[in-house]
Amino acid sequence: MSFDSTTLQRIASLARLDVPADQLASLGAEMSAILVLVDQLQGVDTKGVAPLAHPLSAVSEMALRLRPDEACAEINREANMQNAPMTENGLFLVPRVLD
């Protein structure tokens, strides 16, 4: 897949990247290579392959250090509210983001 300069500038804008015009051609080639690789990966038959919990677990037996899945103990709400800059009726007050 090839990208024209308008598409590459749009992608760079969405990613908040400042890509100079003289580097757009090399960026397009790199992105095309990435998409070719993704197409190759999608063509691989993965039926019967168990998902891994950790990438290295396929290479060696390793004990994964996972914390136990336990419910949180009761939270001291008053102590947590003391750290907040603004509270009202037991709720945290935050600055308005949307008008």
Secondary structure, DSSP 4 states (H G I P E B T S, - for coil): ----HHHHHHHHHHTT----GGGHHHHHHHHHHHHHHHHHHHTS--TTPPPPSSGGGGTS----------PPPPP-HHHHHHTSS-EETTEE-------
